[in-house]
Amino acid sequence: MSSQWHYLLHNLGSWHGYFIKLSACGEERSRQGSCTTLEGLDDHQTIRQTVQVGDRVRVLEYSHLARSVLVLPNGAFSQGSTQYTPVGEFGAELGLIHRLAAIAQRLRLVLLFQQGELQEITLIPEHLPDSAPINPDPINPQTIPKAWQGESLTLYTDWRSPTTAPCVYEFSSLGLLLPYHAIAQFPNPIPHRTPFSLSLLWLAEPDLLYCLSRRYDQMGGWTDLTLCTLRPR
């Protein structure tokens, strides 16, 4: 069993929540109840994924991960376009997971671009049945610490060895504030021949901040996935 596949198993279970469609400005357009169930089959060699959103149900089975996917040791992941071009559709999903004692929560963000312009945001807050749901309020920048520090872990698409490094974050320049203590950071429009990143920040606890970033190089190629785990400085 590969390490990537092993990491993915942290996401097993029935995750209950919402698919929340937002405009590019963060205004809610629609909300539907959801349940995403990941079940291990054949001694976890295969995963069956059942996604129910409203009345629609979709079932997938897979036994390997595509090149468009990377999974971190705690189960956080990202999937999406591996190459950006200014023509057509481009997008990515960023998924964070938080487990602490009886808490088991996930927060996912899907960003969809068309011709380099952001068209739609989907925010997916989820929790396992025995866990408390995520606080639905947005972050209040006036009441949280401004400076954070921690460690980053980066996985690379060319499969070189992962790297770790100290990281810091300052709440001086926020991205798009979203419900469920989330922040989305992205360029809009996506710049031509300039490196860029798509990021999801989640204040999972008053003293615990996650930042997941999917980075692209100046030619539009996906290069790596970084998770920063931060505490107040």
C-alpha positions as a Markdown table, in Angstrom:
| # | Residue | x | y | z |
|---|---|---|---|---|
| 1 | Met | 0.0 | 0.0 | 0.0 |
| 2 | Ser | 1.5 | 3.3 | -1.1 |
| 3 | Ser | 1.9 | 6.1 | 1.4 |
| 4 | Gln | -0.5 | 8.3 | -0.6 |
| 5 | Trp | -3.2 | 5.7 | -0.5 |
| 6 | His | -2.5 | 5.1 | 3.2 |
| 7 | Tyr | -2.9 | 8.8 | 3.9 |
| 8 | Leu | -6.2 | 8.9 | 2.0 |
| 9 | Leu | -7.7 | 6.3 | 4.5 |
| 10 | His | -7.9 | 9.1 | 7.1 |
| 11 | Asn | -10.9 | 10.3 | 5.1 |
| 12 | Leu | -12.9 | 7.0 | 5.5 |
| 13 | Gly | -16.3 | 7.5 | 7.0 |
| 14 | Ser | -19.7 | 9.2 | 6.3 |
| 15 | Trp | -19.1 | 12.9 | 6.2 |
| 16 | His | -22.3 | 15.0 | 6.7 |
| 17 | Gly | -22.6 | 18.6 | 5.7 |
| 18 | Tyr | -23.5 | 21.0 | 2.9 |
| 19 | Phe | -22.5 | 21.9 | -0.6 |
| 20 | Ile | -22.6 | 25.7 | -0.5 |
| 21 | Lys | -22.4 | 27.5 | -3.8 |
| 22 | Leu | -20.9 | 31.0 | -3.6 |
| 23 | Ser | -20.3 | 33.8 | -6.0 |
| 24 | Ala | -16.8 | 35.1 | -6.8 |
| 25 | Cys | -17.4 | 37.7 | -4.1 |
| 26 | Gly | -18.4 | 35.1 | -1.5 |
| 27 | Glu | -22.2 | 35.7 | -1.6 |
| 28 | Glu | -24.2 | 32.5 | -1.0 |
| 29 | Arg | -26.2 | 31.4 | -4.0 |
| 30 | Ser | -27.5 | 28.0 | -2.9 |
| 31 | Arg | -27.1 | 25.4 | -0.2 |
| 32 | Gln | -27.8 | 21.7 | -0.3 |
| 33 | Gly | -27.4 | 19.0 | 2.4 |
| 34 | Ser | -24.8 | 16.4 | 1.6 |
| 35 | Cys | -23.3 | 13.1 | 2.7 |
| 36 | Thr | -20.0 | 11.9 | 1.3 |
| 37 | Thr | -19.1 | 8.3 | 2.3 |
| 38 | Leu | -15.7 | 6.7 | 1.7 |
| 39 | Glu | -15.7 | 3.0 | 2.4 |
| 40 | Gly | -12.7 | 0.7 | 2.2 |
| 41 | Leu | -13.2 | -2.5 | 0.2 |
| 42 | Asp | -10.9 | -5.5 | -0.3 |
| 43 | Asp | -8.8 | -4.8 | 2.8 |
| 44 | His | -8.8 | -1.1 | 1.9 |
| 45 | Gln | -7.2 | -1.8 | -1.5 |
| 46 | Thr | -10.3 | -0.2 | -3.1 |
| 47 | Ile | -12.4 | 2.8 | -2.0 |
| 48 | Arg | -16.1 | 3.2 | -2.8 |
| 49 | Gln | -17.1 | 6.8 | -2.6 |
| 50 | Thr | -20.8 | 7.7 | -2.5 |
| 51 | Val | -21.7 | 11.3 | -2.8 |
| 52 | Gln | -25.3 | 12.4 | -2.1 |
| 53 | Val | -26.1 | 16.1 | -2.7 |
| 54 | Gly | -29.8 | 16.9 | -2.2 |
| 55 | Asp | -31.6 | 14.1 | -4.2 |
| 56 | Arg | -28.6 | 13.3 | -6.5 |
| 57 | Val | -26.4 | 10.3 | -5.7 |
| 58 | Arg | -23.1 | 9.4 | -7.4 |
| 59 | Val | -21.0 | 6.3 | -6.7 |
| 60 | Leu | -17.3 | 5.9 | -7.6 |
| 61 | Glu | -14.9 | 3.1 | -7.0 |
| 62 | Tyr | -11.1 | 3.5 | -7.4 |
| 63 | Ser | -8.0 | 1.6 | -6.4 |
| 64 | His | -5.3 | 4.2 | -7.3 |
| 65 | Leu | -4.9 | 8.0 | -7.3 |
| 66 | Ala | -4.7 | 10.1 | -10.4 |
| 67 | Arg | -1.6 | 12.3 | -11.0 |
| 68 | Ser | -3.9 | 15.3 | -10.3 |
| 69 | Val | -4.2 | 14.3 | -6.7 |
| 70 | Leu | -1.8 | 14.6 | -3.7 |
| 71 | Val | -2.6 | 13.6 | -0.1 |
| 72 | Leu | -0.8 | 14.7 | 3.0 |
| 73 | Pro | 0.0 | 12.5 | 6.0 |
| 74 | Asn | -3.0 | 13.8 | 8.0 |
| 75 | Gly | -5.4 | 13.2 | 5.2 |
| 76 | Ala | -5.5 | 16.7 | 3.8 |
| 77 | Phe | -5.6 | 16.6 | 0.0 |
| 78 | Ser | -6.0 | 18.5 | -3.2 |
| 79 | Gln | -7.1 | 17.4 | -6.7 |
| 80 | Gly | -7.7 | 19.4 | -9.9 |
| 81 | Ser | -6.2 | 20.7 | -13.0 |
| 82 | Thr | -2.5 | 20.0 | -13.5 |
| 83 | Gln | -2.0 | 22.6 | -16.2 |
| 84 | Tyr | -3.4 | 26.1 | -16.4 |
| 85 | Thr | -4.2 | 27.6 | -19.8 |
| 86 | Pro | -6.1 | 30.9 | -20.3 |
| 87 | Val | -8.6 | 29.2 | -22.6 |
| 88 | Gly | -11.3 | 27.0 | -21.2 |
| 89 | Glu | -12.0 | 25.6 | -17.7 |
| 90 | Phe | -9.6 | 25.4 | -14.9 |
| 91 | Gly | -10.2 | 24.4 | -11.3 |
| 92 | Ala | -9.1 | 22.7 | -8.1 |
| 93 | Glu | -10.3 | 21.3 | -4.8 |
| 94 | Leu | -8.6 | 21.8 | -1.5 |
| 95 | Gly | -9.5 | 19.6 | 1.4 |
| 96 | Leu | -8.5 | 20.0 | 5.0 |
| 97 | Ile | -9.2 | 17.5 | 7.8 |
| 98 | His | -9.3 | 18.1 | 11.6 |
| 99 | Arg | -9.3 | 15.4 | 14.2 |
| 100 | Leu | -9.0 | 16.1 | 17.9 |
| 101 | Ala | -10.4 | 13.9 | 20.6 |
| 102 | Ala | -14.1 | 13.5 | 19.7 |
| 103 | Ile | -13.9 | 16.0 | 16.8 |
| 104 | Ala | -13.7 | 14.8 | 13.2 |
| 105 | Gln | -14.3 | 17.5 | 10.7 |
| 106 | Arg | -13.4 | 18.3 | 7.1 |
| 107 | Leu | -13.5 | 21.5 | 5.1 |
| 108 | Arg | -13.3 | 21.5 | 1.4 |
| 109 | Leu | -13.1 | 24.3 | -1.2 |
| 110 | Val | -13.6 | 24.1 | -4.9 |
| 111 | Leu | -12.6 | 27.0 | -7.1 |
| 112 | Leu | -13.8 | 27.0 | -10.7 |
| 113 | Phe | -12.3 | 29.4 | -13.3 |
| 114 | Gln | -13.3 | 30.0 | -16.9 |
| 115 | Gln | -10.8 | 31.8 | -19.2 |
| 116 | Gly | -8.8 | 32.7 | -16.2 |
| 117 | Glu | -11.7 | 34.4 | -14.3 |
| 118 | Leu | -13.2 | 32.9 | -11.2 |
| 119 | Gln | -16.7 | 31.7 | -11.9 |
| 120 | Glu | -17.9 | 29.9 | -8.8 |
| 121 | Ile | -16.8 | 28.8 | -5.3 |
| 122 | Thr | -18.1 | 25.7 | -3.6 |
| 123 | Leu | -17.5 | 25.4 | 0.2 |
| 124 | Ile | -18.2 | 22.0 | 1.7 |
| 125 | Pro | -18.1 | 21.9 | 5.6 |
| 126 | Glu | -18.5 | 18.3 | 6.9 |
| 127 | His | -18.3 | 16.2 | 10.0 |
| 128 | Leu | -18.6 | 12.6 | 11.0 |
| 129 | Pro | -21.9 | 11.6 | 12.8 |
| 130 | Asp | -20.4 | 11.5 | 16.3 |
| 131 | Ser | -18.6 | 14.8 | 15.9 |
| 132 | Ala | -19.7 | 18.4 | 16.5 |
| 133 | Pro | -20.2 | 20.3 | 13.2 |
| 134 | Ile | -17.9 | 23.2 | 12.2 |
| 135 | Asn | -18.7 | 26.6 | 13.6 |
| 136 | Pro | -20.6 | 28.3 | 10.7 |
| 137 | Asp | -19.5 | 31.8 | 11.5 |
| 138 | Pro | -16.9 | 33.7 | 9.5 |
| 139 | Ile | -13.6 | 34.6 | 11.1 |
| 140 | Asn | -13.6 | 38.0 | 12.9 |
| 141 | Pro | -10.2 | 39.5 | 12.2 |
| 142 | Gln | -10.6 | 41.8 | 15.2 |
| 143 | Thr | -10.7 | 39.0 | 17.7 |
| 144 | Ile | -8.0 | 36.5 | 16.6 |
| 145 | Pro | -4.2 | 36.7 | 17.0 |
| 146 | Lys | -2.6 | 38.6 | 14.1 |
| 147 | Ala | 0.7 | 36.6 | 14.0 |
| 148 | Trp | 1.0 | 32.8 | 13.6 |
| 149 | Gln | 3.9 | 30.5 | 13.3 |
| 150 | Gly | 4.4 | 26.7 | 12.7 |
| 151 | Glu | 5.7 | 24.2 | 10.3 |
| 152 | Ser | 5.0 | 23.5 | 6.7 |
| 153 | Leu | 5.1 | 20.2 | 4.8 |
| 154 | Thr | 5.4 | 20.2 | 1.0 |
| 155 | Leu | 4.7 | 17.3 | -1.4 |
| 156 | Tyr | 5.9 | 17.7 | -5.0 |
| 157 | Thr | 4.3 | 16.5 | -8.2 |
| 158 | Asp | 7.6 | 15.2 | -9.5 |
| 159 | Trp | 7.8 | 12.8 | -6.5 |
| 160 | Arg | 11.0 | 14.3 | -5.1 |
| 161 | Ser | 11.3 | 13.9 | -1.3 |
| 162 | Pro | 8.9 | 16.0 | 0.8 |
| 163 | Thr | 10.3 | 19.0 | 2.6 |
| 164 | Thr | 9.5 | 20.7 | 5.9 |
| 165 | Ala | 10.2 | 24.3 | 6.9 |
| 166 | Pro | 9.2 | 26.9 | 9.5 |
| 167 | Cys | 6.3 | 29.1 | 8.4 |
| 168 | Val | 4.6 | 32.3 | 9.6 |
| 169 | Tyr | 1.3 | 33.9 | 8.7 |
| 170 | Glu | 0.1 | 37.5 | 9.4 |
| 171 | Phe | -3.5 | 38.5 | 9.2 |
| 172 | Ser | -2.6 | 41.8 | 7.7 |
| 173 | Ser | -3.7 | 41.0 | 4.2 |
| 174 | Leu | -6.7 | 38.6 | 4.2 |
| 175 | Gly | -8.2 | 36.8 | 1.2 |
| 176 | Leu | -11.9 | 36.2 | 0.8 |
| 177 | Leu | -13.6 | 35.7 | 4.1 |
| 178 | Leu | -16.0 | 32.7 | 4.0 |
| 179 | Pro | -18.4 | 31.1 | 6.5 |
| 180 | Tyr | -17.2 | 28.2 | 8.7 |
| 181 | His | -14.0 | 30.1 | 9.7 |
| 182 | Ala | -12.6 | 29.7 | 6.2 |
| 183 | Ile | -10.5 | 32.0 | 4.0 |
| 184 | Ala | -9.9 | 31.5 | 0.3 |
| 185 | Gln | -6.9 | 33.0 | -1.4 |
| 186 | Phe | -6.5 | 33.1 | -5.2 |
| 187 | Pro | -5.6 | 35.4 | -8.0 |
| 188 | Asn | -8.5 | 36.8 | -10.1 |
| 189 | Pro | -7.8 | 36.9 | -12.9 |
| 190 | Ile | -5.1 | 34.3 | -13.0 |
| 191 | Pro | -1.9 | 36.1 | -14.2 |
| 192 | His | -0.2 | 35.2 | -17.5 |
| 193 | Arg | 3.2 | 33.5 | -17.2 |
| 194 | Thr | 3.4 | 34.3 | -13.5 |
| 195 | Pro | 3.6 | 31.7 | -10.6 |
| 196 | Phe | 0.4 | 31.6 | -8.6 |
| 197 | Ser | -1.3 | 29.6 | -5.8 |
| 198 | Leu | -4.8 | 28.6 | -4.7 |
| 199 | Ser | -5.1 | 28.4 | -0.9 |
| 200 | Leu | -7.6 | 27.4 | 1.8 |
| 201 | Leu | -7.2 | 28.7 | 5.3 |
| 202 | Trp | -9.2 | 27.2 | 8.2 |
| 203 | Leu | -9.3 | 28.4 | 11.8 |
| 204 | Ala | -10.2 | 24.9 | 13.1 |
| 205 | Glu | -9.6 | 25.9 | 16.8 |
| 206 | Pro | -9.1 | 29.3 | 18.4 |
| 207 | Asp | -5.4 | 28.5 | 18.6 |
| 208 | Leu | -5.0 | 26.3 | 15.5 |
| 209 | Leu | -4.9 | 27.5 | 11.9 |
| 210 | Tyr | -4.4 | 25.3 | 8.8 |
| 211 | Cys | -3.3 | 26.7 | 5.4 |
| 212 | Leu | -3.4 | 24.4 | 2.4 |
| 213 | Ser | -1.8 | 25.7 | -0.9 |
| 214 | Arg | -1.7 | 24.3 | -4.4 |
| 215 | Arg | 1.0 | 26.0 | -6.4 |
| 216 | Tyr | 1.6 | 26.5 | -10.1 |
| 217 | Asp | 4.8 | 27.7 | -11.9 |
| 218 | Gln | 5.2 | 30.5 | -14.5 |
| 219 | Met | 4.2 | 28.1 | -17.3 |
| 220 | Gly | 1.0 | 27.1 | -15.5 |
| 221 | Gly | 2.1 | 23.7 | -14.4 |
| 222 | Trp | 1.1 | 22.3 | -11.0 |
| 223 | Thr | 4.3 | 21.9 | -8.9 |
| 224 | Asp | 3.4 | 21.1 | -5.3 |
| 225 | Leu | 1.0 | 21.0 | -2.4 |
| 226 | Thr | 1.9 | 22.6 | 1.0 |
| 227 | Leu | 0.2 | 22.3 | 4.4 |
| 228 | Cys | 1.0 | 24.8 | 7.1 |
| 229 | Thr | 0.0 | 24.0 | 10.6 |
| 230 | Leu | 0.1 | 27.2 | 12.7 |
| 231 | Arg | -0.3 | 28.4 | 16.3 |
| 232 | Pro | -0.4 | 31.9 | 17.7 |
| 233 | Arg | 3.0 | 33.5 | 17.9 |
